[in-house]
Amino acid sequence: MRMNLFIALTPYHLILSRILSSYRDCDHVLLVDETGRLESLRDRFEQGFHSGLFYFHPEYDGKLRKIASLTKRLNLHSEIRSRMPAIFSNRYDSVFVFNDSPYEVQYIISSLLGRPQVTYIEDGSAPYNGHKLKRSWFSRILARILLGDYADPCTILGTSKYVDHSLLTFPDLARKENLRGKVSKIKFAADHLNLLRGWATSIFDGAPFVRSLDSGTLLLPPRLDKVEGGQRSLQALLRLATKSGKVYLKRHPLDQTNWSVGENLIEIPSEIPAELLLSFFNINRVIGDSSTSLMSIKRLYPAVDVVALTSGNDLFARVLMRLGVKLESSCPRL
């Protein structure tokens, strides 16, 4: 039987892979762990995939500004085939990607047997904002020289030369760059909530923080180490959250700030996806910055009260409003 390949980079990508209507039990799922921080979750997530979960951690400094990093990538690519032979011995019907910009992802796609259709799956706000990846003209030229024809140093997710098809929540609101080629709306499996609930049960079984969880508000701040006056902004956000009783706080997975969160907050491990938390625990309200997580939570759990701290005058705010997210501007936007 022909199968599909899903290439994930984050836990949320794994969640989307499993609950999309396109997923079949025979499909392969590959987790490319760019940070090396996801291996602890690998075994727990693997239980959700019938054909297993392939794992690959490229061990190098990912800063493309350094020539040495590109050279390391070149050497590493020669090892990818030997480390994942099952991926390259199959002929896939389709390849689904959530981020087509990493050169490892592009190398894998270009090295597959045949020419499977490549579908970009929106994983959040990227198609609805003006963000571009920071790739200088020098690094783009250098990547093409050192890595060869397969390297496409695109600066907008979902726009590399490999993408044939895009799955978006609101195609009519997407940036024009993401509307080239065939575009369809994302569809989840009919029983996606049951899938998430069963998966969460196996993942959280025995986790120490589980005993502390009850109904309450989940707080999702952005990376405070990237925000000017981050601690002050966090306190402003907390004032809004604590009006609702017990508060759980989950920091951004990449945030290394030494927080002072107070005695009345329960901190959730940052590597646990918020989208799984809501399937397992009675979280009745979610508050955060205008972010991908708020969009995904409201899309998966429409009955949950979701509040975004935003001015409400940008395109992504329109996406949140259409989903039913409440916009709150009384606190300074983070």
PAZAPA-4460 file (N, C-alpha, C; in steps of 0.05 Angstrom, whole numbers, plus 32768, in hexadecimal, padded with zeros to 4 digits):
% residues 334
    n_x    n_y    n_z   ca_x   ca_y   ca_z    c_x    c_y    c_z   seq   type   mol
   8011   7FE8   8000   8000   8000   8000   8012   8019   8000     1      M     A
   800B   802C   7FEE   8019   8045   7FEE   8012   8055   8007     2      R     A
   8025   8065   8011   8021   8073   8029   802A   8090   8027     3      M     A
   8024   80A0   803B   802D   80BC   803C   8043   80BE   8050     4      N     A
   8052   80D5   804E   8067   80DB   8061   8061   80F7   806D     5      L     A
   8060   80F9   8087   805D   8112   8096   8078   8119   80A2     6      F     A
   8082   8132   809C   809B   813B   80A8   8095   8151   80BC     7      I     A
   8099   814A   80D6   8093   815C   80EC   80AC   8167   80F8     8      A     A
   80AA   817F   8103   80C0   818C   8111   80BA   8192   812F     9      L     A
   80A1   8191   8136   8098   8197   8151   8083   8184   815B    10      T     A
   807E   8183   8175   8068   8172   817F   804D   8179   8173    11      P     A
   8048   8192   816E   802F   819A   8162   802D   818F   8146    12      Y     A
   8043   818E   8137   8042   8181   811D   803B   8164   811E    13      H     A
   8044   8156   8133   803D   813A   8137   801F   8138   813C    14      L     A
   8014   814A   814C   7FF7   8149   8152   7FE7   814D   8138    15      I     A
   7FEF   8161   8129   7FE1   8166   810F   7FE3   814E   80FD    16      L     A
   7FFA   8142   80FB   7FFD   812B   80EA   7FE9   8115   80F0    17      S     A
   7FE5   8111   810A   7FD4   80FA   8113   7FB7   8100   810F    18      R     A
   7FAE   8119   8111   7F91   811F   8110   7F87   8129   80F5    19      I     A
   7F9A   812D   80E2   7F91   8136   80C8   7F81   8120   80BA    20      L     A
   7F6D   8127   80AA   7F5E   8113   809C   7F6E   8104   8087    21      S     A
   7F85   810F   8080   7F97   8103   806C   7FA7   80EC   8078    22      S     A
   7FA9   80EA   8092   7FBA   80D6   809F   7FAE   80BA   809D    23      Y     A
   7FBF   80A6   8096   7FB6   808A   8096   7FC9   807A   80A8    24      R     A
   7FBF   8064   80B2   7FCE   8054   80C6   7FE9   804B   80BB    25      D     A
   7FEB   8048   80A0   8004   803E   8095   8018   8054   8090    26      C     A
   8011   806D   8094   8022   8083   808D   803B   8084   809F    27      D     A
   8050   808F   8095   8069   8094   80A4   8069   80B1   80AE    28      H     A
   8073   80B4   80C6   8076   80CF   80D2   8093   80D2   80DB    29      V     A
   80A0   80E7   80D2   80BC   80ED   80D9   80BE   8106   80E9    30      L     A
   80CA   8104   8101   80CF   811C   8112   80EC   8125   810F    31      L     A
   80EF   813C   8103   810A   8149   8101   810D   815B   8119    32      V     A
   811D   8153   812C   8120   8162   8145   8138   8174   8143    33      D     A
   8133   818D   813B   8148   81A0   8136   8156   81A9   8150    34      E     A
   8148   81A9   8166   8153   81B3   817F   815F   819D   8190    35      T     A
   8158   8184   818B   8161   816E   819C   8153   816B   81B6    36      G     A
   813C   817A   81B9   812E   817A   81D3   8115   8168   81D3    37      R     A
   8110   815B   81BD   80F7   814C   81BB   80FA   812E   81BE    38      L     A
   8112   8125   81C2   8117   8108   81C4   8108   80FC   81DC    39      E     A
   8106   810C   81F2   80F8   8102   820A   80DB   80FC   8205    40      S     A
   80CF   8109   81F1   80B3   8105   81EA   80AF   80F0   81D4    41      L     A
   80C5   80E8   81C8   80C3   80D7   81B1   80B3   80BD   81B6    42      R     A
   80BB   80AF   81CB   80AD   8095   81D1   8090   8099   81D7    43      D     A
   8089   80AE   81E5   806D   80B3   81EC   805C   80B9   81D4    44      R     A
   8067   80CA   81C2   8058   80D1   81AA   8056   80BA   8196    45      F     A
   806A   80A8   8197   806A   8092   8183   8052   8080   8186    46      E     A
   8046   807F   819E   802F   806E   81A3   8017   8077   8192    47      Q     A
   8017   808F   8188   8000   8099   8179   8001   8092   815B    48      G     A
   8017   8086   8152   801B   8081   8135   801D   8063   8131    49      F     A
   800C   8058   8120   800B   803B   811C   8025   8031   810E    50      H     A
   8030   8041   80FD   8049   8038   80EF   8062   8043   80FC    51      S     A
   8060   804C   8115   8077   8056   8123   807E   8073   811C    52      G     A
   8092   807D   812B   809B   8098   8127   80B9   8098   8122    53      L     A
   80C1   80A1   810B   80DD   80A4   8105   80E8   80BD   8111    54      F     A
   8100   80BC   811C   810C   80D3   812A   8127   80D9   811E    55      Y     A
   812C   80F3   811A   8146   80FB   810F   814E   8115   811D    56      F     A
   8166   8116   8129   8170   812E   8136   818A   8136   8128    57      H     A
   8189   814B   8117   81A2   8155   810B   81B3   8163   811F    58      P     A
   81CA   8158   8125   81DB   8163   813B   81EF   8177   8130    59      E     A
   81E7   8190   812E   81F8   81A5   8125   81EE   81C0   812F    60      Y     A
   81FE   81D4   812C   81F5   81F0   8132   81E5   81F9   811A    61      D     A
   81CB   8200   811E   81BA   8207   8108   81BB   8223   80FF    62      G     A
   81CE   8233   8108   81D0   824F   80FF   81DC   8250   80E3    63      K     A
   81CB   8257   80D0   81D4   8256   80B4   81E7   826C   80AC    64      L     A
   81EC   827F   80BF   81FE   8294   80B7   821B   828A   80B6    65      R     A
   8220   8273   80C2   823B   8269   80C4   8240   8255   80AD    66      K     A
   8256   8258   809E   825D   8246   8089   8260   822A   8094    67      I     A
   826B   8227   80AC   8270   820D   80B8   8256   81FE   80BB    68      A     A
   8240   820C   80C2   8227   81FF   80C6   821C   81F2   80AC    69      S     A
   821F   8201   8096   8217   81F6   807C   8228   81DE   8075    70      L     A
   8242   81DF   807B   8254   81C9   8075   824C   81B0   8085    71      T     A
   8245   81B5   809F   823C   819F   80AF   8222   8193   80A4    72      K     A
   8211   81A4   809B   81F8   819A   808E   81FE   8188   8076    73      R     A
   8211   8191   8066   8219   8182   804E   8223   8166   8056    74      L     A
   8233   8165   806B   823D   814B   8074   8227   813A   8080    75      N     A
   8215   8147   808E   8200   8138   809B   81EC   812D   8088    76      L     A
   81E7   813B   8072   81D4   8131   805E   81DC   8116   8052    77      H     A
   81F6   8112   8051   8200   80F9   8046   81FA   80E1   8058    78      S     A
   81F3   80E7   8072   81ED   80D2   8085   81CF   80CD   8088    79      E     A
   81BE   80E0   807E   81A1   80DD   8083   8196   80C4   8077    80      I     A
   819E   80BC   805F   8194   80A4   8053   819A   808B   8064    81      R     A
   81B2   8089   806D   81BA   8071   807D   81AC   8070   8098    82      S     A
   81A5   8088   80A3   8198   8089   80BD   817A   8083   80BC    83      R     A
   816E   8087   80A4   8151   8083   80A1   814B   8074   8087    84      M     A
   8155   805C   8084   8151   804E   806A   8134   8049   8063    85      P     A
   8123   8045   8077   8107   803F   8071   80F9   8057   8063    86      A     A
   8101   806F   806A   80F6   8087   805D   80FC   8088   803F    87      I     A
   8114   8080   8038   811D   8083   801C   8119   806B   800B    88      F     A
   810E   8055   8017   8108   803D   8007   80EB   803B   8000    89      S     A
   80DB   804E   8008   80BE   804E   8002   80B7   8062   7FEC    90      N     A
   80A2   805C   7FDD   8097   8070   7FCB   807D   807B   7FD7    91      R     A
   807E   8094   7FDF   8068   80A0   7FED   8055   80AD   7FD9    92      Y     A
   803B   80AC   7FE0   8027   80BA   7FD0   802B   80D8   7FD3    93      D     A
   802D   80E1   7FEC   802F   80FD   7FF3   8042   8101   800A    94      S     A
   804E   8119   800B   805E   8121   8022   8051   813A   802D    95      V     A
   804C   813A   8048   8040   8151   8056   8055   815E   8067    96      F     A
   8058   8178   8064   806C   8187   8074   805E   819F   8081    97      V     A
   8068   81A6   8098   805E   81BD   80A7   8072   81D5   80A6    98      F     A
   808A   81CE   809F   809F   81E3   809B   80B2   81D8   8086    99      N     A
   80B0   81E4   806F   80C0   81DB   8058   80DA   81EA   8055   100      D     A
   80E1   81FB   8069   80F9   820C   8066   8113   81FE   806E   101      S     A
   8114   81EC   8082   812E   81E0   808A   813A   81D0   8073   102      P     A
   8154   81D2   806F   8161   81C4   8059   8160   81A6   805D   103      Y     A
   815F   819C   8076   815C   817F   807A   8141   8175   806E   104      E     A
   812C   8184   8073   8112   817D   8068   8112   817D   804A   105      V     A
   811F   8191   803E   8121   8193   8021   8131   817C   8016   106      Q     A
   8147   8175   8024   8157   815F   801A   8148   8145   801B   107      Y     A
   8139   8140   8030   8129   8127   8032   8115   8126   801B   108      I     A
   8107   813C   8016   80F3   813C   8001   8100   8137   7FE6   109      I     A
   8116   8144   7FE1   8123   8141   7FC7   812F   8125   7FC2   110      S     A
   8134   8116   7FD8   8141   80FC   7FD6   812D   80E5   7FD6   111      S     A
   8113   80EA   7FD8   80FF   80D5   7FD9   80FC   80C8   7FBD   112      L     A
   80F4   80AF   7FBD   80EF   80A1   7FA4   80D7   80AE   7F96   113      L     A
   80DA   80B1   7F7B   80C4   80BD   7F6C   80C3   80DB   7F72   114      G     A
   80AC   80E6   7F6D   80A7   8102   7F72   808B   8104   7F80   115      R     A
   808A   80FE   7F9A   8070   8100   7FA7   8066   811D   7FA9   116      P     A
   804C   8120   7FAA   8041   813B   7FAE   8048   8145   7FCA   117      Q     A
   8050   815E   7FCC   8057   816A   7FE5   8042   817E   7FED   118      V     A
   8037   817A   8005   8022   818B   8010   802C   819A   8028   119      T     A
   802A   81B4   8028   8031   81C5   803F   8018   81C7   8051   120      Y     A
   801A   81C1   806A   8004   81C3   807D   8009   81DB   8090   121      I     A
   7FF7   81EE   808F   7FF9   8204   80A2   7FF9   81FA   80BE   122      E     A
   800D   8203   80CF   800D   81FB   80EB   8008   8213   80FD   123      D     A
   7FFE   8228   80F2   7FF8   8240   8103   7FF7   8259   80F3   124      G     A
   8005   826E   80FD   8001   8289   80F4   8011   8290   80DA   125      S     A
   8024   827F   80D2   8036   8286   80BC   8028   8290   80A3   126      A     A
   8012   8284   8099   8006   828D   8081   7FF6   82A7   8084   127      P     A
   7FF4   82B2   809D   7FE4   82C9   80A2   7FF3   82E1   80AE   128      Y     A
   800D   82E0   80AC   801C   82F7   80B6   8032   82FE   80A1   129      N     A
   8041   8313   80A6   8055   831C   8093   8071   8311   809A   130      G     A
   8073   82FE   80AC   808D   82F4   80B4   809C   82E6   809E   131      H     A
   80B6   82EC   809D   80C8   82DE   808A   80E0   82D4   8099   132      K     A
   80EA   82BD   8091   8102   82B2   809E   811A   82C4   8098   133      L     A
   812C   82C7   80AB   8143   82D8   80A8   815A   82C8   809A   134      K     A
   815A   82CA   8080   816F   82BE   8070   817B   82D3   805E   135      R     A
   8193   82DA   8063   81A0   82EF   8054   81A6   82E5   8037   136      S     A
   81AA   82F8   8025   81B0   82F0   800A   81C9   82E0   8008   137      W     A
   81DD   82E6   801A   81F6   82D7   801A   81F1   82BA   8023   138      F     A
   81E1   82B6   8038   81DC   829B   8041   81CC   828B   802D   139      S     A
   81BB   8298   801E   81AB   828A   800A   81BD   8281   7FF3   140      R     A
   81CE   8292   7FEA   81E1   828B   7FD5   81F3   8274   7FDE   141      I     A
   81FD   8277   7FF7   8210   8263   8001   8202   8248   8004   142      L     A
   81E9   8248   800C   81DA   822E   800E   81D8   8220   7FF3   143      A     A
   81D2   8230   7FDF   81D0   8224   7FC4   81EB   8218   7FBA   144      R     A
   8200   8226   7FC1   821B   821D   7FB8   8223   8204   7FC7   145      I     A
   8220   8204   7FE1   822A   81EE   7FF1   8218   81D6   7FF2   146      L     A
   81FD   81DB   7FF1   81EA   81C5   7FF4   81E0   81BB   7FD9   147      L     A
   81E1   81CB   7FC4   81D9   81C2   7FAA   81BD   81CA   7FA2   148      G     A
   81B3   81BE   7F8D   819A   81C6   7F81   8182   81C1   7F93   149      D     A
   8184   81AE   7FA5   816C   81A8   7FB6   8166   81BF   7FCA   150      Y     A
   817A   81CF   7FD1   8176   81E4   7FE5   8166   81FB   7FDA   151      A     A
   8150   8201   7FE7   813F   8218   7FDF   813D   822A   7FF8   152      D     A
   814D   823F   7FF9   814D   8251   8011   8134   8263   8012   153      P     A
   811D   8257   8013   8104   8267   8014   8102   8276   802F   154      C     A
   80F4   828C   802E   80F1   829D   8046   80D5   829D   8051   155      T     A
   80C2   8290   8044   80A6   828E   804D   809F   8271   804D   156      I     A
   8094   8268   8064   808D   824C   8066   8077   8244   8052   157      L     A
   807B   822D   8046   8067   8223   8033   806B   822D   8016   158      G     A
   8082   823A   8011   8086   8245   7FF6   809F   823B   7FE9   159      T     A
   80AB   8225   7FF3   80C3   821A   7FE6   80BA   820D   7FCB   160      S     A
   80CE   8207   7FBB   80C8   81FC   7FA1   80BC   81E0   7FA2   161      K     A
   80BD   81D4   7FBA   80B3   81B8   7FBC   8095   81B7   7FC1   162      Y     A
   8089   81CC   7FCA   806C   81CC   7FD2   805A   81CD   7FB9   163      V     A
   8048   81B9   7FB7   8034   81B8   7FA2   8019   81C0   7FAB   164      D     A
   8014   81BD   7FC5   7FF9   81BF   7FD0   7FFA   81CA   7FEC   165      H     A
   7FE7   81DB   7FF4   7FE7   81E6   800F   7FCC   81E1   801C   166      S     A
   7FCD   81DA   8036   7FB5   81D7   8046   7FB4   81ED   805B   167      L     A
   7FA0   81FE   8059   7F9E   8216   806A   7F82   8216   8078   168      L     A
   7F81   8224   808E   7F68   8227   809D   7F56   823B   808E   169      T     A
   7F61   8252   8087   7F51   8267   8079   7F60   8270   8060   170      F     A
   7F5D   8262   804A   7F6B   826A   8032   7F65   8287   8029   171      P     A
   7F4D   8291   802F   7F46   82AC   8027   7F55   82C1   8036   172      D     A
   7F61   82BA   804E   7F70   82CE   805D   7F8E   82CA   805B   173      L     A
   7F97   82B6   804D   7FB4   82B0   804C   7FC3   82C4   803A   174      A     A
   7FDC   82C7   8040   7FED   82D8   8030   7FF0   82CD   8014   175      R     A
   7FF3   82DE   8000   7FF3   82D6   7FE4   8008   82C2   7FDE   176      K     A
   801F   82C3   7FEC   8035   82B0   7FE6   802D   8293   7FEB   177      E     A
   801A   828F   7FFE   8012   8274   8005   7FFA   826A   7FF4   178      N     A
   7FF2   827A   7FE0   7FDB   8272   7FD0   7FE4   8269   7FB4   179      L     A
   7FFE   8267   7FAF   8007   825C   7F96   8003   823D   7F96   180      R     A
   7FFA   8233   7F7F   7FF5   8216   7F7D   7FDA   820F   7F89   181      G     A
   7FD5   81F6   7F8D   7FBB   81EC   7F97   7FB9   81F2   7FB5   182      K     A
   7FA2   81FC   7FBE   7F9D   8203   7FDA   7F82   81F7   7FE2   183      V     A
   7F83   81EA   7FFA   7F6B   81DE   8005   7F69   81E5   8023   184      S     A
   7F51   81E0   802E   7F4D   81E5   804B   7F56   81CC   805B   185      K     A
   7F61   81D1   8072   7F69   81BB   8084   7F50   81AC   808E   186      I     A
   7F52   8191   808E   7F3C   8181   8098   7F48   816D   80AC   187      K     A
   7F3B   816C   80C4   7F43   8159   80D8   7F32   8140   80D7   188      F     A
   7F3D   812A   80E2   7F2E   8111   80E4   7F15   8116   80F5   189      A     A
   7F00   8107   80EE   7EE6   810C   80FC   7EE9   8106   811A   190      A     A
   7EFA   80F4   8122   7EFD   80ED   813E   7F17   80F9   814A   191      D     A
   7F1F   8110   8141   7F3A   811B   8149   7F3B   8121   8167   192      H     A
   7F25   8129   8173   7F26   812E   8190   7F2A   8114   81A0   193      L     A
   7F1E   80FE   8197   7F22   80E5   81A5   7F3E   80DB   81A0   194      N     A
   7F49   80E0   8189   7F65   80D8   8184   7F78   80E8   8197   195      L     A
   7F73   8102   819A   7F84   8112   81AB   7F81   8109   81C8   196      L     A
   7F69   8103   81D0   7F64   80FB   81EC   7F72   80E1   81F3   197      R     A
   7F70   80CE   81E1   7F7D   80B4   81E6   7F9C   80B7   81E6   198      G     A
   7FA6   80C7   81D4   7FC2   80CC   81D2   7FCD   80DA   81EB   199      W     A
   7FBE   80EE   81F4   7FC6   80FD   820C   7FC7   80EB   8225   200      A     A
   7FB3   80D8   8227   7FB2   80C6   823D   7FCC   80B6   8240   201      T     A
   7FD6   80AC   8229   7FEE   809C   8229   8007   80AD   822E   202      S     A
   8007   80C5   8224   801E   80D7   8227   8021   80E1   8244   203      I     A
   800B   80E8   8250   800C   80F5   826B   800B   80E1   8282   204      F     A
   8007   80C8   827C   8005   80B3   8291   801E   80B4   82A2   205      D     A
   801A   80B9   82BC   8031   80B9   82CF   8041   80D3   82D0   206      G     A
   803A   80E7   82BF   8049   8100   82C0   8044   810E   82DB   207      A     A
   8059   8118   82E8   8056   8124   8303   8044   813C   8304   208      P     A
   8043   814C   82EF   8033   8165   82F0   8015   815F   82EE   209      F     A
   800E   8146   82E6   7FF2   8140   82E2   7FE1   8142   82FC   210      V     A
   7FED   813B   8312   7FDE   813C   832C   7FD5   8158   8333   211      R     A
   7FE2   816C   8328   7FDB   8188   8330   7FC6   8194   831E   212      S     A
   7FBF   8187   8308   7FAE   8193   82F4   7F90   8190   82FB   213      L     A
   7F82   81A5   82F7   7F65   81A6   82FB   7F5A   81BA   82E8   214      D     A
   7F41   81C1   82EA   7F36   81D6   82D9   7F44   81F0   82DF   215      S     A
   7F46   8201   82CA   7F53   821B   82CE   7F5A   8228   82B4   216      G     A
   7F6D   823B   82B5   7F76   824A   829E   7F92   8243   8297   217      T     A
   7F97   823F   827D   7FB2   8239   8273   7FBD   8252   8267   218      L     A
   7FD5   8259   8270   7FE3   8272   8267   7FF9   826A   8254   219      L     A
   7FF9   8276   823D   800E   8270   8228   801C   8289   8220   220      L     A
   8030   8292   822F   803F   82AA   8227   8052   82A4   8210   221      P     A
   805B   82B8   8201   806F   82B3   81ED   808B   82B1   81F9   222      P     A
   80A0   82B0   81E9   80BB   82AF   81F3   80C2   82CA   8201   223      R     A
   80C4   82CA   821B   80CA   82E3   8229   80E6   82EC   8225   224      L     A
   80F8   82D9   821D   8114   82E2   8218   8116   82F1   81FE   225      D     A
   8100   82F2   81EE   8100   8300   81D5   80EE   8319   81D7   226      K     A
   80E4   831F   81EE   80D1   8335   81F2   80DD   834A   8204   227      V     A
   80DD   8363   81FC   80E7   8379   820D   80D4   837C   8225   228      E     A
   80DF   837D   823D   80CF   8380   8255   80BE   8367   8259   229      G     A
   80CA   834F   8254   80BB   8336   8254   80AE   8330   826F   230      G     A
   80BD   8334   8285   80B1   832E   829F   809A   8340   82A6   231      Q     A
   809C   8359   829F   8085   836C   82A3   806D   8364   8293   232      R     A
   8072   835B   827A   805C   8353   8269   804F   8339   8273   233      S     A
   805F   8327   827E   8055   830F   828A   8042   8315   82A1   234      L     A
   804A   8328   82B2   8039   832F   82C9   801F   833B   82C0   235      Q     A
   801F   834B   82AA   8006   8356   82A0   7FF4   8340   8296   236      A     A
   7FFF   832C   8289   7FF0   8316   827F   7FE5   8305   8296   237      L     A
   7FF5   8302   82AC   7FEC   82F3   82C3   7FD4   8300   82D1   238      L     A
   7FD4   831B   82D1   7FBD   8329   82DE   7FA3   8322   82D0   239      R     A
   7FA4   831E   82B6   7F8C   8317   82A7   7F84   82FA   82AD   240      L     A
   7F99   82E8   82AE   7F93   82CC   82B2   7F89   82C5   82CD   241      A     A
   7F93   82D2   82E2   7F8C   82CA   82FE   7F70   82D2   8305   242      T     A
   7F62   82E0   82F4   7F46   82E6   82F9   7F35   82CC   82F7   243      K     A
   7F40   82B7   82EB   7F31   829F   82E6   7F38   8288   82F9   244      S     A
   7F44   828D   8310   7F4B   8278   8322   7F66   826C   831D   245      G     A
   7F68   8251   831F   7F81   8243   831C   7F8D   8248   8300   246      K     A
   7FA8   824D   8300   7FB5   8253   82E7   7FCC   8240   82E2   247      V     A
   7FCD   8235   82CA   7FE4   8224   82C2   7FF4   8233   82AD   248      Y     A
   800E   8232   82AF   801F   8241   829D   8031   822F   828E   249      L     A
   8032   8232   8274   8044   8222   8263   8054   8235   8252   250      K     A
   806E   8235   8258   807F   8248   8249   8085   823E   822D   251      R     A
   808F   8250   821C   8097   8248   8201   80AE   8234   8203   252      H     A
   80AE   821F   81F3   80C2   820A   81F5   80DF   8214   81F2   253      P     A
   80E3   822A   81E4   80FE   8235   81E0   8106   824B   81F4   254      L     A
   80F3   8252   8206   80F8   8268   8219   810B   825E   822F   255      D     A
   8121   826C   8232   8135   8265   8247   8135   827A   825E   256      Q     A
   8120   828B   825F   811F   829F   8274   811C   8293   8290   257      T     A
   8129   829E   82A3   8126   8295   82BF   810F   82A4   82CB   258      N     A
   80F7   8298   82C9   80DF   82A5   82D2   80DB   82A5   82F0   259      W     A
   80CC   82B8   82F9   80C1   82B8   8314   80A3   82B6   8311   260      S     A
   8098   829E   8313   807B   829A   830C   8068   829C   8324   261      V     A
   8073   829C   833D   8061   829F   8354   8057   8284   835E   262      G     A
   804C   8284   8376   8043   826C   8383   8029   8261   8379   263      E     A
   8018   8272   836E   7FFD   826A   8366   7FFB   825F   834A   264      N     A
   8012   825C   833C   8012   8252   8321   801D   8236   8321   265      L     A
   8013   8225   830F   801D   820B   830B   802A   820A   82EF   266      I     A
   8044   8205   82EE   8051   8206   82D4   8050   81EA   82C7   267      E     A
   8048   81EA   82AE   8047   81D2   829E   8061   81CF   828E   268      I     A
   806C   81B7   828C   8084   81B3   827C   8081   81BF   8260   269      P     A
   8095   81CE   8258   8092   81DE   823F   8091   81CC   8226   270      S     A
   809C   81B3   8228   809C   81A2   8210   8081   8195   820B   271      E     A
   806E   8196   821E   8054   818A   821A   8043   819C   8209   272      I     A
   8039   8193   81F3   8028   81A4   81E1   800E   81AC   81EF   273      P     A
   8007   81C5   81EE   7FEE   81CF   81FA   7FD6   81C1   81ED   274      A     A
   7FD8   81BA   81D4   7FC2   81AE   81C6   7FBB   8193   81D1   275      E     A
   7FCE   8185   81DD   7FC8   816C   81EA   7FBE   816F   8206   276      L     A
   7FC7   8184   8214   7FBE   8189   822F   7FA0   818C   8230   277      L     A
   7F95   819B   821D   7F78   81A1   821D   7F67   8188   8217   278      L     A
   7F73   8174   820B   7F63   815C   8205   7F61   814A   821E   279      S     A
   7F72   814F   8232   7F74   813D   8249   7F6A   814A   8263   280      F     A
   7F6D   8164   8265   7F66   8173   827D   7F50   8187   8278   281      F     A
   7F42   818F   828D   7F2C   81A1   828B   7F36   81BE   828C   282      N     A
   7F45   81C6   8278   7F4D   81E2   8275   7F37   81F1   8267   283      I     A
   7F2B   8204   8275   7F14   8212   8269   7F1A   822D   825E   284      N     A
   7F33   8236   8262   7F3A   8250   8256   7F58   8251   8250   285      R     A
   7F5F   825C   8239   7F7B   825F   8230   7F80   827C   822A   286      V     A
   7F96   8287   8235   7F9D   82A3   8230   7FBA   82A4   8226   287      I     A
   7FBF   82B3   8212   7FDA   82B6   8208   7FDD   82CD   81F5   288      G     A
   7FF5   82D0   81EB   7FFA   82E3   81D6   7FEE   82DA   81BC   289      D     A
   7FEB   82EB   81A9   7FE1   82E4   818F   7FF4   82D0   8181   290      S     A
   7FEF   82B6   8184   8002   82A2   817D   7FF6   828A   816F   291      S     A
   8007   827A   8164   7FFF   8261   8157   7FF0   824F   816A   292      T     A
   7FF9   824D   8182   7FEC   823B   8195   7FCE   8242   819A   293      S     A
   7FC8   825C   819C   7FAC   8264   81A0   7F9B   825C   8188   294      L     A
   7FA7   825F   8171   7F98   8258   8158   7F92   823A   8158   295      M     A
   7FA7   822A   815E   7FA3   820D   815C   7F90   8203   8172   296      S     A
   7F92   820E   818A   7F80   8206   819F   7F63   820C   8199   297      I     A
   7F5D   8224   818F   7F42   822B   8188   7F38   821A   8171   298      K     A
   7F49   8214   815E   7F41   8204   8147   7F3A   81E7   8150   299      R     A
   7F49   81DC   8163   7F45   81C1   816C   7F2F   81BF   8181   300      L     A
   7F2D   81D4   8192   7F1A   81D3   81A9   7F09   81ED   81A8   301      Y     A
   7EF5   81EE   8196   7EE6   8207   8193   7ED6   820F   81AB   302      P     A
   7ED1   81FD   81BE   7EC1   8204   81D6   7ED2   8211   81EB   303      A     A
   7EEC   8210   81E9   7EFE   821C   81FE   7EFF   823A   81FA   304      V     A
   7EFE   8249   8210   7F01   8266   820F   7F1E   826E   820B   305      D     A
   7F24   827A   81F4   7F40   8281   81ED   7F42   829F   81EB   306      V     A
   7F55   82AB   81F8   7F59   82C8   81F9   7F75   82CF   81EF   307      V     A
   7F76   82E1   81DB   7F90   82EA   81D0   7F95   8307   81D7   308      A     A
   7FAD   830D   81E1   7FB5   8329   81E6   7FC0   8334   81CD   309      L     A
   7FB1   8344   81C0   7FB8   8350   81A6   7FA9   8369   81A1   310      T     A
   7FB5   837A   8190   7FA7   8393   8189   7F90   838E   8176   311      S     A
   7F8F   8377   8169   7F79   8371   8158   7F78   837E   813D   312      G     A
   7F8E   838A   8134   7F8D   8399   811B   7F9F   838D   8106   313      N     A
   7FA7   8373   8109   7FB7   8366   80F4   7FA8   834E   80E8   314      D     A
   7FB3   8342   80D3   7FA6   832D   80C5   7FA2   8314   80D7   315      L     A
   7FB7   830E   80E7   7FB4   82F6   80F7   7F9E   82FA   810D   316      F     A
   7F9A   8312   8116   7F85   8317   8129   7F6A   8311   811C   317      A     A
   7F67   8316   8102   7F4F   8310   80F4   7F4A   82F2   80F3   318      R     A
   7F60   82E3   80F0   7F5E   82C5   80F0   7F54   82BC   810B   319      V     A
   7F60   82C7   8121   7F58   82BF   813C   7F3B   82C6   8141   320      L     A
   7F32   82DD   8138   7F16   82E5   813C   7F03   82D2   812D   321      M     A
   7F0B   82CB   8115   7EF9   82B9   8105   7EF7   829E   8113   322      R     A
   7F0C   8295   8121   7F0B   827C   812F   7EFA   827E   8149   323      L     A
   7EF6   8296   8153   7EE7   829A   816C   7EF9   82A1   8183   324      G     A
   7F12   82A8   817E   7F24   82B0   8194   7F1D   82CD   819C   325      V     A
   7F1C   82D2   81B6   7F17   82ED   81C1   7F30   82FD   81C1   326      K     A
   7F2F   8316   81B8   7F46   8327   81B8   7F44   833A   81D0   327      L     A
   7F5A   833C   81DF   7F5C   834C   81F7   7F73   8360   81F3   328      E     A
   7F6D   837A   81F4   7F81   838E   81F0   7F86   839F   8209   329      S     A
   7F7A   8397   8220   7F7D   83A7   8238   7F99   83A4   8245   330      S     A
   7FA7   838E   823E   7FC2   8389   8247   7FD5   8390   8230   331      C     A
   7FED   8398   8235   8000   839D   8220   8006   8383   8210   332      P     A
   8006   8386   81F6   800B   836E   81E6   8028   8365   81EA   333      R     A
   802C   834B   81ED   8047   8340   81F2   8057   833F   81D9   334      L     A
***
